[in-house]
Each structure stands twice: as structure tokens, then as C-alpha cells.
Amino acid sequence: MNISEYIKKHQETILTKRIVISTDVKYDVRTHETCVIKGVIYLIKGYRIEFSEYIVIKFGEIIKLKYRYTIVDNKNNVLIRWDNAPHHKHLLTYPHHKHVGNNILPSKEVWIWDVLDEAEKILLHK
């Protein structure tokens, strides 16, 4: 996969979700192997996903050097945030983890499609 293919998958994933109302996403392609993606995905019921990804391509594989995804409700409360900041070394999934309320929990590495799926579960079951 190359940067263009990843961006296309990223955009298609966002635009095909029925919970998405609009987006403000910037794709900053820095080289043919690196890209920074930042933005906000506006969802139904006033919710949103704020996110950033720093992507590199190594031997055709997508690698996220840094990421942060946050689901925010219609009262500006952070419901869940996933990131790979290099702290919480005690977690088995280090550096990947998620924040839920005041709790820091193990998490697999997530992608925008995982976060959108989680947002769908939250929004369509309320």
C-alpha cells in the first residue's frame, strides 16, 4: 500500500459511515512515504471524533508512528481516547492504550475505521 491508497481508504471509510454528517480533515502529504492526517469528523447527535495520525510507508506497509483518536459527546465530554503516547509502560499493550473516564486501559492499535465502528455502537444504541 502507498500513501495515496491509504488516503483513499481513509476517506472512503469515513464517507461510507451513516453516522458521519461532515468532516474537516487535512491530508498533509510530506513525501511519497510520509503523511500527517488531522481533523474532526462530525457525527449525528452532536458528537465528533477528533484525531491525528502520523503515517509512514515502510516496504509497502502502513506504519502509524503517532496517533490520537478521541470521541467527544454533544456536551464536550471526552468519552474515549486512544493513543500511542509512550507512557503507561505497565500495560501489556504498551504503547497502545485508551482513556475511558479516569481509567487508562490496554488497547490494541486502532485505526480510524475501528474508532468509527465504536462511535456507531455508542450512537446507534442510545
C-alpha positions as CSV (number, residue, x, y, z in Angstrom):
1,M,0.0,0.0,0.0
2,N,1.2,3.5,-0.7
3,I,0.2,6.9,0.8
4,S,-2.4,7.6,-1.9
5,E,-4.1,4.2,-1.4
6,Y,-4.1,4.7,2.4
7,I,-5.7,8.2,2.0
8,K,-8.3,6.8,-0.4
9,K,-9.2,4.1,2.1
10,H,-9.3,6.6,4.9
11,Q,-11.6,8.9,3.0
12,E,-13.9,6.1,1.8
13,T,-14.2,4.7,5.2
14,I,-15.3,8.0,6.7
15,L,-17.7,8.9,3.9
16,T,-19.5,5.5,3.9
17,K,-20.5,5.6,7.6
18,R,-24.1,6.6,8.2
19,I,-23.3,8.4,11.4
20,V,-21.0,10.9,9.7
21,I,-22.5,14.3,8.9
22,S,-19.5,16.2,7.8
23,T,-15.7,16.4,8.0
24,D,-12.8,18.8,8.4
25,V,-9.8,16.6,7.6
26,K,-6.4,17.8,6.3
27,Y,-4.1,15.3,4.5
28,D,-0.6,16.7,4.6
29,V,1.4,14.5,2.3
30,R,5.1,15.4,3.1
31,T,6.9,12.8,0.9
32,H,5.8,9.8,-1.1
33,E,6.4,7.8,2.1
34,T,5.0,10.1,4.9
35,C,1.7,11.8,5.7
36,V,0.1,13.6,8.6
37,I,-3.6,13.4,8.8
38,K,-5.5,15.7,11.2
39,G,-9.1,16.6,11.6
40,V,-12.6,16.4,13.0
41,I,-15.4,14.1,11.9
42,Y,-18.8,15.5,12.8
43,L,-21.3,12.8,13.7
44,I,-25.0,12.6,14.4
45,K,-26.4,13.8,17.8
46,G,-23.7,16.5,18.0
47,Y,-20.9,14.0,18.7
48,R,-17.5,14.2,17.0
49,I,-14.2,12.4,16.5
50,E,-11.0,14.5,16.8
51,F,-7.9,12.7,15.5
52,S,-4.4,12.9,14.2
53,E,-2.2,10.3,12.6
54,Y,1.5,10.4,11.5
55,I,1.9,7.7,8.8
56,V,4.9,6.3,7.1
57,I,5.3,3.6,4.5
58,K,8.0,1.0,5.0
59,F,8.4,-1.7,2.4
60,G,4.7,-1.2,1.3
61,E,3.4,-1.4,4.9
62,I,1.5,1.4,6.6
63,I,3.0,2.3,10.0
64,K,1.5,4.8,12.4
65,L,4.3,6.5,14.3
66,K,1.9,8.5,16.3
67,Y,-1.9,8.6,16.6
68,R,-4.7,10.0,18.7
69,Y,-8.4,9.4,18.3
70,T,-11.0,11.0,20.6
71,I,-14.7,10.5,20.7
72,V,-16.4,13.6,22.2
73,D,-20.1,13.8,23.1
74,N,-22.5,16.7,22.5
75,K,-21.6,18.3,25.8
76,N,-17.8,18.3,25.0
77,N,-17.1,15.3,27.3
78,V,-14.4,13.0,26.2
79,L,-15.9,9.5,26.1
80,I,-12.9,7.5,24.8
81,R,-9.4,8.5,23.7
82,W,-7.0,6.1,22.1
83,D,-3.3,6.9,21.6
84,N,0.2,5.5,21.5
85,A,2.0,8.1,23.6
86,P,5.0,6.3,25.2
87,H,3.8,6.3,28.8
88,H,1.8,3.7,30.8
89,K,4.6,1.2,30.4
90,H,2.9,-1.2,32.8
91,L,0.2,-2.0,30.2
92,L,0.7,-5.2,28.2
93,T,-0.3,-3.3,25.0
94,Y,2.2,-0.6,25.6
95,P,2.4,1.9,23.9
96,H,-1.2,1.4,22.7
97,H,-3.8,2.3,25.3
98,K,-7.2,4.0,25.7
99,H,-8.6,6.5,28.2
100,V,-12.1,5.9,29.4
101,G,-13.2,8.4,32.1
102,N,-10.3,8.4,34.6
103,N,-9.2,4.9,33.6
104,I,-6.3,4.0,31.4
105,L,-6.8,0.7,29.8
106,P,-4.9,-1.6,27.5
107,S,-5.9,-1.4,23.8
108,K,-4.8,-2.8,20.5
109,E,-3.5,-0.4,17.9
110,V,-6.7,1.2,16.5
111,W,-7.4,2.8,13.1
112,I,-10.0,5.3,12.1
113,W,-12.3,2.5,10.9
114,D,-12.2,1.0,14.4
115,V,-13.0,4.3,16.1
116,L,-15.9,4.9,13.7
117,D,-17.2,1.4,14.5
118,E,-17.0,2.2,18.2
119,A,-18.8,5.6,17.7
120,E,-21.5,3.8,15.7
121,K,-22.1,1.4,18.7
122,I,-22.4,4.3,21.0
123,L,-24.6,6.5,18.9
124,L,-26.9,3.9,17.4
125,H,-27.6,2.2,20.7
126,K,-28.5,5.4,22.6
